[in-house]
C-alpha cells in the first residue's frame, strides 16, 4: 500500500477512535483508550504538519517557517552543489578512483570486442576513405616543398658533400666510374662504324691543315698516301691502345687522371659558393610551378594507391586491419614499462581535464535545477523521498497512541 494513503488512514483511525470514545460509557478502559487515540491524533496531525511544511504551506495558509524547500531553494541548491564538489565528487576522490582504474586492459578489451566484428571494421574503413579523398593537395604540396626548401637552406651541405665524397673515394667509386667510361669507349672504338667515323674526321682535318715550305710538302705527300679508311684504322688502334693502357691498374697515366679527378672534386666540394648556388637553385626549383605540379601528381598517385588499398581491405572485411591491430597489441603487451608510461600520461591528461572542468558539475546541476519551477521541484522531491517521509506521520500517530496510553494510565494512577 502507498505510504501516503497509509499515513492518511492512520490519522483517520486516530480521529475516528477518539470520536467514538466520546460516546462510550465513562469507564476506566475507555478513558485509557481515549487518551491513546487523543495523543495519537495530536501526534499524527503534528507530524502531518511537519512533513507538509517541508514542501508547501499546510492547507495553503502562509504560516511562517513552512514551505521550506521553496523558500530556501537557492540555499539548498548551493548546499547541494557544495556537497557534490567538495565531498561527494571532489577532485581528490575522482583522482583516487581513476588511479585504481587500469585504462590499458579496459581500452584493449573494448576495442578488441568492436574490431572483432567485420561490420565495424568495414564501417571504420568507410569513415577513413572520404576524408582522404577530399584532402586538398595544393596546400599539402606547397607545405612539403616549403619544408624541403627550408631544410635545404639550413642543411650543412658542405659537410654532407665532404662526407659523401670521402665515402665514394673510400669505396673507389672514382675508379669504377673511370673503368665504366673506358669500357664504353673501348666498345665504341671496336665498332667498324666508329673506325670509319674517325677516318672521316681525320681526313677532313688533314685537308684543312696549311703548312708552308718543306714541312708542307712532306705533310701533303703523307696526306696523299693516306685515305679515310687508313686514317680511321690508325686512330682506332691508337684509341684502343690508350684505353687498354688506362685500364691497367699500374698505369701511370691512369693514376694521374684519377689524382686530378680527386683534386678537382675536392675543390668543387670545398667551394662554399657552389653550395650557396645549389641552395638557391634548390629553393627556386622547389617553389616553382613545375615542382608544384610534379609534387601534386605524385601526391595524387599516392592518394589513389591508399584509397585503392583501403577499398580492397574493406571488401575483404578488414582482415589485415585486425591482424595489424593484434600484432601491435601483442607487441605492446610485452613491454609493461611502456604500457605503464602510456597509462600514466593518459591518466594525467584525464585528471587534468577533470581538474579544469570540475566546476562544470556544479554548473550542470544548477542549470538543470534552475530549469524547474517550484511545483516541478517539489513534485520531484516528493516522488523520491515523499513516501519515506509519510512514514513519519504513521510513526507519529502510532507512537502518540502508545505514549497517550502510558500517560493516561500514569494520570489515573496519580489521581
Residue pairs with C-beta under 8 A, 6 or more apart in sequence:
2 387
3 387
3 388
3 390
3 391
3 394
4 386
4 387
4 390
6 390
6 394
7 44
7 48
7 390
7 391
7 393
7 394
7 397
10 40
10 44
10 393
10 394
10 397
10 398
11 41
11 44
11 45
11 48
11 393
11 397
13 397
14 37
14 40
14 41
14 44
14 397
14 400
14 401
15 41
17 33
17 37
17 40
18 34
18 37
18 38
18 40
18 41
21 30
21 33
21 34
21 37
22 34
24 30
28 412
31 408
31 412
32 405
32 408
32 409
32 412
33 405
34 408
35 404
35 405
35 407
35 408
35 409
35 411
36 401
36 402
36 404
36 405
36 408
37 401
37 404
38 404
39 400
39 401
39 403
39 404
39 405
39 407
40 397
40 398
40 400
40 401
40 402
40 404
41 397
41 400
42 400
43 396
43 397
43 399
43 400
43 401
43 403
44 393
44 396
44 397
44 400
46 396
46 400
47 392
47 393
47 395
47 396
47 397
48 58
48 393
48 396
49 58
50 392
51 389
51 390
51 392
51 393
52 58
52 66
53 63
53 65
53 66
53 67
53 68
54 68
54 69
54 389
55 67
55 69
55 70
55 378
55 381
55 382
55 386
56 66
56 67
56 70
56 378
57 63
57 66
57 67
58 66
69 76
69 377
69 378
69 381
70 374
70 377
70 378
73 374
73 377
77 365
77 366
77 369
80 365
80 369
81 362
81 365
81 366
82 362
84 361
84 362
84 365
85 358
85 359
85 361
85 362
89 361
91 354
91 355
91 358
94 351
94 354
94 358
95 351
95 354
98 347
98 350
98 351
98 354
99 347
102 343
103 343
103 346
103 347
104 339
104 342
104 343
108 329
111 325
112 325
112 329
114 120
115 121
115 124
115 318
115 321
115 322
115 325
116 322
118 317
118 318
121 317
121 318
121 321
121 322
122 314
122 317
122 318
124 318
124 321
125 310
125 313
125 314
125 318
125 321
126 314
128 310
129 307
129 310
129 311
129 314
132 303
132 306
132 307
132 310
133 303
133 307
135 303
137 296
137 299
137 300
137 303
138 292
138 296
140 299
141 292
141 295
141 296
141 299
142 292
144 295
145 286
145 287
145 291
145 292
145 295
146 286
146 287
148 282
148 286
149 282
149 283
149 286
149 287
152 279
152 282
152 283
152 286
153 279
153 283
157 275
157 278
157 279
158 269
158 270
158 272
158 275
161 269
161 275
162 269
162 270
165 265
165 266
165 269
168 174
169 262
174 258
174 261
174 262
174 265
175 258
178 246
178 254
178 257
178 258
178 261
179 247
182 243
182 246
182 247
183 247
185 239
185 243
186 240
186 243
186 244
186 247
188 194
189 195
189 236
189 239
189 240
189 243
190 236
190 240
194 236
195 229
195 232
195 233
195 235
195 236
196 228
196 229
196 232
197 232
198 231
198 232
198 235
198 236
198 239
199 227
199 228
199 229
199 230
199 231
199 232
199 233
199 235
200 228
200 232
202 228
202 231
202 232
202 234
202 235
203 226
203 227
203 228
203 231
206 223
206 226
206 231
207 223
209 219
209 223
210 216
211 219
226 234
245 251
245 253
245 254
246 253
246 254
246 257
247 254
248 254
268 274
285 291
313 319
313 320
313 321
332 338
332 339
333 339
369 377
372 380
